[in-house]
Amino acid sequence: MSTLALRGPYWVTVRQYRRTLWLTGALVLAALAVIGGLRIWDLQYPDVRMEDGYTVRSDDNHGYDLLHWAMEYLTVGMVVLPLLVAALVAGPLVAREFESGTYKVSLTQSVSPAAWLRAKLLTTTVVALLATLALMGVFRIGWHRVEDSWNLHWADRGSYEASGVVLLAYVLAAVAVGALVGQLIRRTLIAMAVTGLVMGAVTLVLGALRWSFLPVKTITGPAGPTLWIPGTGMQMESGLLTSSGARFEQHFCWSEAARTPGTDHVEGLWNKVEAACWARNGVTGSYVDYHPYSHFWPTQLIESGILLALAALAAYAAFRVLRARHP
């Protein structure tokens, strides 16, 4: 037998879940066929260059709209992917083995409990990471065309995960958390549900906190004109500044203008009321807080570090629980 061939519990794991492996490969190929096919369709209609130097899509290019739609759904799938991995590990891979008692068969084949669990987790981790990398490659095929368009900005949820390394860290955390929860609960469906909730909570919390890891950059200007964010930065907050440099809530003057009779039909009255409100409160400028694209990779690495620490703790706890119950 070749040294590269799977042996012992690794072979058993692959054999036991071969249908899942085939389904995973089929889904990756389906994603490649859809995104790749739409990208080829889009390339058949070059953009039209206008006299002012800008380019616009051809009116006949319906492939772009479908590509954009498919990419939006692909980003949703990439966010959900770690939850699916966690549920698979917690339920069919671990909890079902304890629930049905089939794990005892493996332990009678001169395989220690730690080796049994290690084989399952390593095999799953390799397959999950390879599938994730393949899907990220598919995402890149379409990303170069729809980048920074509606719902597909680099900082949007889904695009952010799929275009960096953090998605791989989410998958590693999913495998470890699934292994721990599966052993603690030992009921397939309940373990799958609980693990999905845990990883869903992790995803939501980190998604809400990630843009507070690094301080925002601020640009200021005169009150009134719109301040434009440099490059493709992500706006976090905007408002007005007083002469002392303090920030002033812009909606205060908007509310005053809305309450003033006639501002809804008298031309220019809204602006006059708003300007008078600014003058009374000493408003002299405006500001915009934003994250530049240069914050993308540092944020990815910080979030990945948090997830890898979570994965290490969950994996350690999983093997400790296994050792305590099956010395």
PEDATA-V636675 format. One record per backbone hydrogen bond with DSSP energy under -0.5 kcal/mol. NH is the residue of the N-H (numbers start at 1). CO is the residue of the C=O. E is the energy in kcal/mol with one decimal. If there is no record, write none. Layout:
# PEDATA-V636675
NH:CO:E
NH:CO:E
This chain:
# PEDATA-V636675
5:2:-1.3
10:7:-1.6
11:7:-0.7
12:8:-1.9
13:9:-2.3
14:10:-2.2
15:11:-2.7
16:12:-2.7
17:13:-1.8
18:15:-1.0
21:17:-1.8
22:18:-2.5
23:19:-2.5
24:20:-2.4
25:21:-2.4
26:22:-2.3
27:23:-2.3
28:24:-2.1
29:25:-2.3
30:26:-2.3
31:27:-2.4
32:28:-2.3
33:29:-2.5
34:30:-2.4
35:31:-2.6
36:32:-2.4
37:33:-2.0
38:34:-2.4
39:35:-2.2
40:36:-2.1
41:37:-2.2
42:38:-2.5
43:39:-1.8
44:40:-0.7
44:41:-1.0
45:42:-1.5
48:56:-3.4
49:47:-0.5
50:54:-3.7
53:50:-1.5
56:48:-2.6
61:58:-1.6
62:60:-1.7
65:61:-0.5
66:62:-1.6
67:63:-2.5
68:64:-2.9
69:65:-2.1
70:66:-2.7
71:67:-2.5
72:68:-2.0
73:69:-1.8
74:70:-2.1
75:71:-2.2
76:72:-1.5
77:73:-2.1
78:74:-2.1
79:75:-1.7
80:76:-2.0
81:77:-1.5
82:78:-0.6
83:80:-0.6
84:80:-1.9
85:81:-2.4
86:82:-2.6
87:83:-2.3
88:84:-2.3
89:85:-2.4
90:86:-2.7
91:87:-2.4
93:88:-2.1
94:89:-1.2
95:90:-2.1
96:91:-2.8
97:94:-0.5
98:94:-1.5
99:95:-2.9
100:96:-2.5
101:97:-1.1
102:97:-0.6
103:97:-1.4
104:101:-1.4
105:102:-1.0
106:102:-0.9
107:103:-1.7
108:104:-0.9
108:105:-0.7
109:106:-1.5
111:106:-0.6
116:112:-2.5
117:113:-2.4
118:114:-2.6
119:115:-2.2
120:116:-1.6
121:117:-2.6
122:118:-2.8
123:119:-2.1
124:120:-2.2
125:121:-2.7
126:122:-2.4
127:123:-2.1
128:124:-2.9
129:125:-2.6
130:126:-2.3
131:127:-2.5
132:128:-2.3
133:129:-2.7
134:130:-2.3
135:131:-2.3
136:132:-2.4
137:133:-2.0
138:134:-2.1
139:135:-2.6
140:136:-1.9
141:137:-1.2
142:138:-1.1
143:139:-2.4
144:140:-1.4
145:142:-1.3
146:142:-1.7
147:143:-1.6
148:152:-1.9
149:146:-1.8
152:149:-2.3
156:153:-1.6
159:157:-0.6
160:156:-2.8
162:158:-2.4
163:159:-1.5
164:161:-1.0
167:161:-0.8
168:165:-0.8
169:165:-1.2
170:166:-2.2
171:167:-2.0
172:168:-2.1
173:169:-2.4
174:170:-2.2
175:171:-2.1
176:172:-2.0
177:173:-2.8
178:174:-2.4
179:175:-2.0
180:176:-1.9
181:177:-2.7
182:178:-2.4
183:179:-1.3
184:180:-2.0
185:181:-2.4
186:182:-1.6
191:187:-3.2
192:188:-2.3
193:189:-2.3
194:190:-2.8
195:191:-2.5
196:192:-2.2
197:193:-2.1
198:194:-2.6
199:195:-2.8
200:196:-2.1
201:197:-2.4
202:198:-2.3
203:199:-2.5
204:200:-2.4
205:201:-2.7
206:202:-2.5
207:203:-2.0
208:204:-1.8
209:205:-1.7
210:206:-2.1
212:209:-2.5
213:210:-1.1
217:290:-2.9
219:288:-2.1
221:286:-2.0
223:284:-0.8
225:223:-0.6
228:226:-0.5
233:230:-1.6
234:291:-2.8
235:233:-0.6
236:289:-3.2
237:289:-1.4
239:287:-1.9
240:248:-1.6
241:285:-3.1
242:246:-2.6
243:282:-1.6
245:242:-1.8
248:240:-2.9
250:248:-0.5
252:249:-1.3
253:249:-0.5
253:250:-0.7
254:250:-1.5
255:251:-2.6
256:252:-1.6
257:253:-2.4
258:254:-2.4
259:255:-1.7
260:256:-0.9
260:257:-0.5
263:260:-1.4
265:262:-1.4
266:262:-3.0
267:265:-0.7
269:266:-1.5
270:266:-0.6
272:268:-1.7
273:269:-2.6
274:270:-2.4
275:271:-2.6
276:272:-2.2
277:273:-2.0
278:274:-2.3
279:275:-2.3
280:276:-2.2
281:277:-1.6
282:279:-1.1
283:278:-2.8
284:241:-2.5
285:241:-1.9
286:221:-2.8
287:239:-2.3
288:219:-2.0
289:237:-3.5
290:217:-2.7
291:234:-2.4
292:290:-0.5
295:292:-2.0
296:293:-2.2
298:294:-0.6
299:295:-2.0
300:296:-2.3
301:297:-2.6
302:298:-2.3
303:299:-2.5
304:300:-2.5
305:301:-2.2
306:302:-1.9
307:303:-2.2
308:304:-2.7
309:305:-2.1
310:306:-2.1
311:307:-2.7
312:308:-2.5
313:309:-2.3
314:310:-2.6
315:311:-2.6
316:312:-2.4
317:313:-2.5
318:314:-2.3
319:315:-2.1
320:316:-1.9
321:317:-2.4
322:318:-2.2
323:319:-2.4
324:320:-2.1
325:321:-2.0
326:322:-2.4
